[in-house]
Amino acid sequence: MRYLANEAIKAAAENKTGVEIEVSGWVHRIRELGGITFVVLRDRSGILQIVLSESLADAGKLTPESVIRVRGVPALNEKAPGGAELRAVSLEVISRAAPDLPYQVNGDIAKTGLETILDNRILSLRNPRITAIFKVQATIIEAFSAYLRGRDFTEIKTSKIVGSGTEGGTELFEVDYFDRKVYLAQSPQFYKEVMVASGLERVFEVAPAYRAEKHDTPRHLNEYVSLDVEMGFIESEKDLIELERGLLAHIFDQAARKNAGELALWNASVPEPSSLAKAPIVPYEEALKIANDEAAAAKKSGGSSGGRIFDINPEAERLICAWAGREYGIELAFVNEFPRRYRPFYTYPLDAGAGGSGALTMSFDTLFRGLEITTGGRRQHDYNVFLETLPKFGLKPGDFTGYLSLLKYGCPPHGGFAVGCERLTQKILGLANVKEASLFPRDRKRVEP
Amino acid sequence: MRYLANEAIKAAAENKTGVEIEVSGWVHRIRELGGITFVVLRDRSGILQIVLSESLADAGKLTPESVIRVRGVPALNEKAPGGAELRAVSLEVISRAAPDLPYQVNGDIAKTGLETILDNRILSLRNPRITAIFKVQATIIEAFSAYLRGRDFTEIKTSKIVGSGTEGGTELFEVDYFDRKVYLAQSPQFYKEVMVASGLERVFEVAPAYRAEKHDTPRHLNEYVSLDVEMGFIESEKDLIELERGLLAHIFDQAARKNAGELALWNASVPEPSSLAKAPIVPYEEALKIANDEAAAAKKSGGSSGGRIFDINPEAERLICAWAGREYGIELAFVNEFPRRYRPFYTYPLDAGAGGSGALTMSFDTLFRGLEITTGGRRQHDYNVFLETLPKFGLKPGDFTGYLSLLKYGCPPHGGFAVGCERLTQKILGLANVKEASLFPRDRKRVEP
């Protein structure tokens, strides 16, 4: 029976009889010291020090990253990682790694440029700090799904191949689909609304989304994992904000419980789950004022160039999160009531019932540690209002036949949001670039590996 | 506070004081009887009979599929669905459905053609039998993920945009990606192998996969949800078969527990989870013989046209499952040891270590109720053997640089499989066509809605 590295360490503490066990994994590091070879073996559970006598080390002709199987006796050694080691009795090389490693797996990734890391993705993913990113990401997806299932949400899987874009025709990747042109979906927006109106009422989806944006920034990916939520019978975006508070609290709680080791590798910590309740909801205009006040204060103390901020741009996102951290103890804020011009045409007006101008919308962004991680809002569900709205945005009913038939035959008030999975991962761990949080990131130049 | 339909029915049994409650949902059916209007209301929990006095019914001007909010008193009525009804006190129409419904939501879908159902997908998804399909599918995805997480598998999300196909260049959808051509991934095959070798060792993915196949059959989709598994340190495909036994048993167990109502709507049942242990493993040649013997027996009794079967085609799949059902009590069989010509070039040979011909492979298909639902196998992990193998298949090392760098630097023996989510859903419920198990199916002609 194969023992994992962490089981071998545990066995050392328990094993008083010197019973042999077997481990398998990758040669993470090789070090020689006075005729003895120390091998750090890496497997899915962690690392384990192996002590090889001279004859075994020679027999193995070890190279870094080779896959080996070792039999030996676990023993305590407080100088070894985890406080124990395996004293080898036999060694077998299962898969010998060529000695010309193009990328040093056990190196310090902080000293390696991102392009080098991504160019060597097949090997760089073996670095324990990099693997840790994706263990945290798996927890995010698990916790997201579990929380919503617990609240009667049904998981859906919708098509990523669409006849036209939800947000209009720009920024779409075109696909040759037999004898016609179709597009990769920018979001499951329309489909999740269909599923709310289907009677499922509450749905979520974890799936890729596509944006054919040409810019290359530390916050953009051309393909990302969208954590989508949609629910019926809401009053306003505030119902969605309350749902997301609980959702993020659960994700942070699970990450803290399941990924303590991974968080430690990045010197990172998640916000205290209970602090989510304190995160402020800030209307757009007020958020803009806060950002400008913060910028002015920073300028006074010489910490900012100090130009006026006219919308919630990346600088404003950073300033608002810093303000929330100082004032509320959590670097997270929900900015709501966005002006109409910043939101899709189907966003529900804030003052629809009050005979108001409809200048503001029932919409929100969630800013976390200086980055927008979520966009959401209530949607227009009234068929007649929707029809009246289209021409105001220069749109034609003929382009929205699907949407119109969705609303025409009984659609409850509803709304939803989407969390960028890679962005949330990035901000939990403090990664400099969102591409680090994508296993195989796609940007304008990169489609390999 | 809003009550759900099933909560209202429960309240009727408990409520002795005549307290008013509120429900919301869709008008599923309207029936008038002696001046009283009976409305069947549908929400995410099920259906509830509402009793409306004449004045309320008139005030509402009800149309089928309108979304309404009703206050009333729950009361027992053994003739009503669920044994209770709500006697309405007030009614509000939240969203009035236009009276020109192009599709009768509460109709009998058994009498409606599939094309009509799919052409009217936005409305047909409201039919409770159709919604039921996707509640079962959500359970499949949840149970698949939970079972694997419980066995130390890490969920991954890999790119669906690839520079080239894993299986060669055919049957790929081409995407315009900025100034180059890329493709939609046929499977995450290469990526899940990279993640096994990354040290995660055990990974799974739930994601769309694409096949640009032109044929239109009841068993094919051009876009489907692939339930992918890959694991390291296996000996043969039999380790994978044992994993899938447990996995399917868990999925069937969960579907039986969570979806009793949905299964009943389709007059369907899942196999007894414990029966998975009895499902036979049948080598390819033996499976072919069984299929031919079954066909011959059927011909004798006049039940088959009886031509010779030369490979595991759809007819053979049906015959082998019928045989397994009769002989082992479960209509499920694992066919393994496929001849080389039927499997991808990277499939591991069965007799590699015995100096054999390599004519058979460590591969398997899972057949369930007459349909292949899974394909899997062990993969070649030896760099030198892989390099030697390529020319035998007319392939060049230059086309497999990613694969080669995966194997060159330490790769354990590994393998995996993929379950077609829609096919498993189809066979659990006994659907005639796999398209019924896709929310928004894509075929050669259909990319809307």
Interface residues (C-beta under 8 A of the other chain):
Chain A: R2 S24 G25 W26 V27 R42 D43 R44 E65 S66 V67 I94 S95 R96 A97 A98 L101 P102 R121 I122 L123 L125 R126 P128 T131 F134 K135 Q137 A138 I141 E142 S145 R149 D152 T154 E155 I156 K157 T158 S159 K160 I161 V162 G163 F173 E174 V175 D176 Y177 F178 R180 V182 L184 F190 Y191 V194 M195 A197 S198 G199 L200 E201 R202 V206 A207 P208 A212 K214 E223 V225 F233 H381 D382 Y383 G402 S405 L406 L407 K408 Y409 G410 C411 P412 P413 C421 S438 L439 F440 P441 R442 R444 V447 E448 P449
Chain B: R2 S24 G25 W26 V27 R42 D43 R44 E65 S66 V67 I94 S95 R96 A97 A98 L101 P102 R121 I122 L123 L125 R126 P128 T131 F134 K135 Q137 A138 I141 E142 S145 R149 D152 T154 E155 I156 K157 T158 S159 K160 I161 V162 G163 F173 E174 V175 D176 Y177 F178 R180 V182 L184 F190 Y191 V194 M195 A197 S198 G199 L200 E201 R202 V206 A207 P208 A212 K214 E223 V225 F233 H381 D382 Y383 G402 S405 L406 L407 K408 Y409 G410 C411 P412 P413 C421 S438 L439 F440 P441 R442 R444 V447 E448 P449
